[in-house]
Amino acid sequence: MDQSTRFWDRTAERYSKRPVADETAYQKKLQVTREYFQPDMEVLEFGCGTGSTAIAHAPYVKHILAIDISSRMIEIAQRKADAKNVENVTFKRSTIDELSVSDQSLDVVLGLSILHLLENKEEVIAKVHKMLKPGGIFVTSTACIGDMMKFFNVILPIGRFFGLMPLVKVFTRKELEDSLTDAGFEIDYQWQPGKGKGKAVFIVAKKAA
Ligand SMILES: C[S@@+](CC[C@H](N)C(=O)[O-])C[C@H]1O[C@@H](n2cnc3c(N)ncnc32)[C@H](O)[C@@H]1O
């Protein structure tokens, strides 16, 4: 088990009890995402954490496969889904790299608070593009730390050394937009609820039809 997986396993219980940092922004992101949903849609969420977003979206689509690298996160997510009798979400422990799904089989992919935690963001974005049907949608919400805290690259190795932080990559909003368009996506919607710490960039990117 690598250091990031250990970090997320250790964090899972606390993460599940933590209130959403900005409830108004979270609700807006749910609402905007739902404007793209249809009842017959197949959805993937990677880095689903303790499952709150997948469970909230479940009534609006046919099925959601929700994966996370942390088995503790998945256990908590499954418990929450069982308690609410949610039957159309499959929670599975898997990294996005390990996951195998057919090309052009998904309508929507959600990657929320995850792209900055990946070693290989470009490869993952390319994989998402491949998995989506023509006209499919990739919804991301990403901390673009390069626009927020220029000094982060200095504190990151220290936090990692003491096991206090997961892997975190520093890039700007412009670099994220470029990664998406370079992979063949068009940006259909973009919003940031203000600048600064915790203000993730929300993007809905579309694969050409
Ligand atoms: C900041 S949390 C976000 C959770 C959830 N998406 C949310 O918005 O609350 C990041 C999640 O991504 C998971 N994760 C990290 N790297 C991953 C990977 N390579 N594949 C799948 N999940 C990963 C972590 O275990 C953690 O649950």
The ligand as an SDF file (V2000), in Angstrom:
LIG
                    3D

 27 29  0  0  0  0  0  0  0  0999 V2000
  -10.1330   15.1700   -1.4870 C   0  0  0  0  0  0  0  0  0  0  0  0
  -10.9080   13.6050   -1.5280 S   0  0  0  0  0  0  0  0  0  0  0  0
  -12.3640   13.9960   -2.4870 C   0  0  0  0  0  0  0  0  0  0  0  0
  -13.4910   13.0470   -2.2350 C   0  0  0  0  0  0  0  0  0  0  0  0
  -14.7760   13.4140   -2.9510 C   0  0  0  0  0  0  0  0  0  0  0  0
  -14.6310   13.3530   -4.3890 N   0  0  0  0  0  0  0  0  0  0  0  0
  -15.2410   14.7910   -2.5240 C   0  0  0  0  0  0  0  0  0  0  0  0
  -15.3460   15.6700   -3.3990 O   0  0  0  0  0  0  0  0  0  0  0  0
  -15.4930   14.9790   -1.3260 O   0  0  0  0  0  0  0  0  0  0  0  0
   -9.9590   12.6970   -2.6870 C   0  0  0  0  0  0  0  0  0  0  0  0
  -10.3680   11.2500   -2.7870 C   0  0  0  0  0  0  0  0  0  0  0  0
   -9.6750   10.6730   -3.8880 O   0  0  0  0  0  0  0  0  0  0  0  0
   -9.2130    9.3810   -3.5230 C   0  0  0  0  0  0  0  0  0  0  0  0
   -8.0820    9.0770   -4.4200 N   0  0  0  0  0  0  0  0  0  0  0  0
   -6.8200    9.5630   -4.3770 C   0  0  0  0  0  0  0  0  0  0  0  0
   -6.0950    9.1010   -5.4070 N   0  0  0  0  0  0  0  0  0  0  0  0
   -6.9040    8.2910   -6.1220 C   0  0  0  0  0  0  0  0  0  0  0  0
   -6.7490    7.5090   -7.3190 C   0  0  0  0  0  0  0  0  0  0  0  0
   -5.5870    7.4510   -7.9650 N   0  0  0  0  0  0  0  0  0  0  0  0
   -7.8200    6.8040   -7.8010 N   0  0  0  0  0  0  0  0  0  0  0  0
   -9.0110    6.8360   -7.1330 C   0  0  0  0  0  0  0  0  0  0  0  0
   -9.2110    7.5400   -5.9950 N   0  0  0  0  0  0  0  0  0  0  0  0
   -8.1790    8.2730   -5.5070 C   0  0  0  0  0  0  0  0  0  0  0  0
   -8.8970    9.5020   -2.0530 C   0  0  0  0  0  0  0  0  0  0  0  0
   -8.9260    8.2660   -1.3860 O   0  0  0  0  0  0  0  0  0  0  0  0
  -10.0180   10.4400   -1.5680 C   0  0  0  0  0  0  0  0  0  0  0  0
  -11.1610    9.7160   -1.1610 O   0  0  0  0  0  0  0  0  0  0  0  0
  1  2  1  0
  2  3  1  0
  2 10  1  0
  3  4  1  0
  4  5  1  0
  5  6  1  0
  5  7  1  0
  7  8  2  0
  7  9  1  0
 10 11  1  0
 11 12  1  0
 11 26  1  0
 12 13  1  0
 13 14  1  0
 13 24  1  0
 14 15  1  0
 14 23  1  0
 15 16  2  0
 16 17  1  0
 17 18  1  0
 17 23  2  0
 18 19  1  0
 18 20  2  0
 20 21  1  0
 21 22  2  0
 22 23  1  0
 24 25  1  0
 24 26  1  0
 26 27  1  0
M  CHG  2   2   1   9  -1
M  END
$$$$
